[in-house]
């Protein structure tokens, strides 16, 4: 695709996303209203992302608004926003939340209590604006402080004209799956980059494996420039009441390809591999938009102890990993709800979205 046409489609994509997609945050109750005065400082320093950074001498400006309207007319470049807030244990009833920052002009990198939770656009030297996109970033419960202070830190770059967190329903919202899960598997998984056929088995040495949050791109968790193979592992126990019932494993969306194993045996895959555990996978462009749903073979399940899900992932370019839910085990009835939810309602939106992603890859 020629660059000019790519630009047209990327702009059209942004408009379609804003006009046709249903905001996750708009469906959920707000647990923290973050509109109001934030700490603000121009310039750039990576230490400003840290939760315990001292911002007591910073200016205060109102969010959402342009920083030009808050006393910084004509300023283009880097600046940081920080907002302190508290939560109650009774407010934190979900496994993850959505931080809605509205529109930011132009590019941002956002942290919660020192953890990177999202970024949109690109900073110099490969600057790319994202002024027209709403920021909604998943925040795992593990990143939040219960009955204590929390800090959101936002690094912003403005290339020209207006800058800052300029408009939107700024706040932290409960996230709730539209699909009920009999066994919710979102949260901490084991993770390792590289590739080894033995990693699908239960009894292996996992020293050297790290913890990673699912669902969330691995780029946001310390692997920003990594493309290639990686493995996820998660153990679970299945209550006896599910014996004899048809069950499915939902893995949400994976960027790009996957092969998924239950207790060492392959139960499903998405994407083209030249063989089982083959080394030359082929990314065709739209696999990252397919929600994974694999039927669990009852003969492989252990009702008297632990079970292991091992997911082999190949990322060809850009983001990678299990990046969007739902992730869990569902019954046949819940699976039918999943299928109904997945029925496309906006074919035109899906067409342009897949076209844009395929071109990016």
Number of C-alpha atoms within 10 A of each C-alpha: 9 7 8 9 10 15 13 10 17 17 14 16 20 16 15 17 17 14 10 12 11 10 13 20 22 14 12 15 13 21 17 17 13 21 17 13 16 21 19 22 18 18 13 14 11 8 11 20 24 16 19 12 13 10 14 8 9 15 14 18 20 17 25 22 20 21 22 15 13 12 12 13 13 11 17 19 16 21 21 25 26 24 20 15 13 14 16 12 10 8 14 17 12 12 16 22 26 24 28 24 24 20 24 30 24 28 26 27 19 24 23 24 19 19 18 21 24 22 19 21 19 16 20 11 6 7 14 15 19 19 23 15 19 20 22 24 22 21 25 22 15 12 17 20 18 16 13 11 13 20 21 23 27 26 24 28 29 22 19 13 13 21 28 29 25 21 17 17 19 24 18 23 24 24 23 19 12 11 20 18 19 14 16 15 22 20 18 16 20 18 21 18 18 13 16 12 12 10 20 24 16 19 11 9 8 13 6 8 15 13 14 20 20 24 25 26 22 23 20 18 15 11 13 13 11 17 19 15 21 21 25 24 24 19 16 14 14 17 12 10 8 13 13 9 11 15 21 19 25 23 25 20 24 27 26 28 29 28 21 24 22 23 19 19 14 17 17 17 19 19 19 16 18 11 9 10 14 10 12 11 19 14 20 14 19 19 21 28 17 17 19 23 23 18 17 19 14 14 7 13 17 17 15 10 11 14 19 20 22 26 26 25 26 29 21 20 15 15 22 28 28 26 22 20 20 26 25 19 23 25 19 13 11 17 22 13 15 20 11 11 12 11 9 10 10 11 10 11 19 16 11 16 20 17 17 20 16 15 13 12 13
